[in-house]
């Protein structure tokens, strides 16, 4: 059983949201507010000790961006 959005990682998730890469900013602009086919996404969502860049719980889909 994984802990989702572990309170111990809250500060780290917040820092990651404040310091997004350009690629993350661009993708978030397309995913936020259910703009992508009405699917809800969260950014900097933690599952266990991992922090995912983007996560859709409805589809159990994680998106991780590295680099530009």
ABEGO torsion letter per residue (X at the ends): XBBBGBAAAAAAAAAAAABBBAAAAAAAAAABGGABGGBBBBBGBBBEABBBABBBAAAGBBBBBBEX
